[in-house]
Amino acid sequence: MKRRIFCATVPLIASLTFAGMAAAQTKWDFATAYGPGNFHSKNDELFVKDVDAATGGKLKITPHFGASLFKMPEIKRAVQTGNAQMGEFFLVSFQNESQIFGVDGLPFLVSSYDDAFKLYQAQKPALQKLLDKQGQILLYSVAWPPQGIYTKKPIHSAADLKGMKWRVYSPTTARIGELIGAQPVTVQEAELAQALATGVVDGLVTSSATGADNKLFENLKYYYNVQAWIPKNAVTVSKKAFGALSKAEQDAVLKAAATAEERGWKESKEVDAKSIAALKAGGMSIEPGSAQLKADLAKVGETVIKEWTDKAGAEGKAILDTYKAAR
């Protein structure tokens, strides 16, 4: 009789132990819009692994790549509302919410990764404050490679862009399209290849990495590496979700985030060179851009920066002043 009781108790104990382990594990969903092969996604995946290792599996983060959980424009809001605990989004796409989100999309404000990082440091306090008000914590932010112009036909000046169906992804790219006389068309990255194949757009400004990832050489023939600006993605976490973690788990997340940011910026530089090589190998003509084109774009940049500064007010001016002082 005693033996039967013991045998019955063993699976019960095992079941309770398993239930206790399951209860102790916290699960987060991490929404991002880029495919698993993108360098941002690979960096995110390493972040997830670092957190898993540092917390002994107590915090389990599941990344959802390729806009499979939420579409790009929905990700930031999903984190704010708690529908996803973490998310990655393109900062400049939300400039209409606040000019602070758009500072790294200002044309020809920075000319190198070093400058872009200094601008990020100038922007960061205001960005953290803004996200905090929206119920989010900034974990890390990683730059894309510099933005260049992709076209079907050769261009020698801004006048050659007039009338072009111009893909835009932010208020700034839309405004640039207006200033050069192009026809702005909003297209998210996940829909870019189809938009090009069907003729919805026939020109755009984006990074070498986006061009290589989406094989833009299949529909476009020229890449002008004018290095117009160096925008960033931001990875955020819900304040509520982060606050529910233990101190040790919070520290693990923040340490992994700092590592991801450093790693991501380094990788961005390497990806730029590899991506340009991939574009060339795909048959795309890689051009630096004529002196006239660069001069025309610089004038457009001056207009855009002035308009941004007027809208951003004292906070925006403080960011630019801090950045200029650091250069």
C-alpha positions, 0 to 999 in steps of 0.5 A, spaced: 500 500 500 505 504 501 509 503 495 502 505 491 502 511 494 509 513 493 509 511 485 503 516 485 506 521 488 512 521 484 509 524 477 505 529 482 511 532 484 514 532 477 508 535 475 508 541 480 516 542 479 514 543 472 509 547 473 513 551 478 518 552 473 513 554 467 511 559 472 518 562 473 519 563 466 517 570 463 515 570 456 516 576 451 514 577 444 519 581 440 516 584 433 520 587 428 519 588 420 526 585 417 527 579 415 532 574 419 537 575 414 538 582 415 543 585 419 539 588 424 535 582 425 541 578 426 543 583 432 537 582 435 537 575 435 544 575 438 541 580 443 535 575 445 541 569 446 545 573 450 539 575 455 537 567 455 544 565 457 544 571 462 537 569 465 538 562 465 532 561 461 528 565 466 526 570 461 524 568 454 524 573 448 521 570 441 523 575 435 518 575 430 521 577 423 519 580 417 513 584 420 510 577 421 507 579 428 505 586 426 507 591 420 512 596 421 507 602 422 504 598 427 510 596 431 511 602 436 504 602 438 504 595 439 509 596 444 506 602 447 499 598 448 503 592 451 500 587 445 508 586 444 513 587 450 519 589 445 519 592 438 524 595 433 522 601 429 525 606 424 525 612 428 524 617 422 518 614 420 515 617 426 517 624 425 510 626 425 509 624 432 515 628 434 520 632 431 525 628 435 524 622 432 526 625 425 533 628 427 537 623 424 534 623 417 536 630 416 539 631 409 547 632 409 547 633 417 552 628 418 557 625 413 560 619 417 558 614 422 562 618 427 558 624 426 552 619 426 554 617 433 555 624 436 548 626 433 545 620 437 548 622 443 545 629 442 539 626 441 538 620 446 536 624 452 530 627 449 529 621 445 529 617 452 524 622 455 519 622 449 519 614 449 518 614 457 512 618 456 509 613 451 510 607 456 517 605 453 524 604 455 530 605 449 534 599 449 538 600 444 539 604 437 543 601 431 544 605 425 543 603 418 548 604 412 548 611 409 542 613 404 543 613 397 539 614 391 537 608 386 534 609 379 532 606 373 535 611 369 542 615 370 541 622 373 546 628 373 542 633 377 536 634 382 532 636 375 533 629 373 529 626 379 523 630 377 516 626 375 519 620 378 515 615 382 519 616 389 518 611 394 518 615 401 518 612 408 518 618 412 516 625 412 523 627 411 523 623 404 516 625 402 518 632 403 525 631 399 520 628 394 516 634 393 522 639 393 525 635 387 518 635 384 518 627 384 511 623 386 512 621 393 509 614 394 509 611 401 512 603 401 514 599 407 520 595 406 516 588 406 512 591 400 518 594 396 520 589 391 513 588 389 512 595 388 518 596 384 516 590 380 509 592 378 512 600 377 509 603 383 515 606 384 521 607 380 526 611 384 528 611 392 533 613 397 535 608 402 541 604 404 546 599 401 543 594 406 536 595 404 538 595 396 542 588 397 537 585 402 531 586 397 535 585 390 534 592 388 538 590 382 533 586 379 529 592 377 533 598 378 540 600 375 543 605 378 546 607 385 548 613 387 552 613 394 551 620 396 551 618 403 545 623 404 544 621 412 545 615 416 538 613 420 537 609 426 532 603 428 530 603 435 529 597 440 524 599 445 521 595 451 514 596 455 516 599 461 510 595 464 514 589 462 521 591 464 518 593 471 515 586 472 522 583 472 527 582 477 533 587 478 538 581 476 533 580 470 533 588 468 540 588 469 541 582 464 537 586 459 540 592 459 547 589 459 545 585 453 542 591 450 549 595 451 552 590 447 547 589 442 548 597 440 556 597 440 556 590 436 550 593 431 554 600 429 560 596 428 556 591 423 553 596 420 559 599 417 561 592 415 555 591 412 555 597 408 561 595 404 559 588 403 552 590 400 555 595 395 559 589 393 553 585 392 549 591 388 555 591 384 555 583 383 548 584 381 549 588 375 548 595 378 552 601 376 555 604 383 556 612 382 558 617 387 554 622 384 556 628 380 558 635 383 551 638 380 547 632 384 550 633 390 550 641 390 542 640 388 541 635 394 545 640 399 540 646 397 534 641 399 538 639 405 538 646 407 531 647 406 529 641 410 533 642 416 531 649 417 524 647 416 525 641 421 529 646 426 523 651 426 518 645 428 522 642 433 523 648 437 528 649 443 529 642 444 531 641 437 535 647 437 539 644 443 540 637 440 543 640 434 547 645 438 550 639 442 551 635 436 555 641 433 559 642 439 561 635 439 564 635 432 
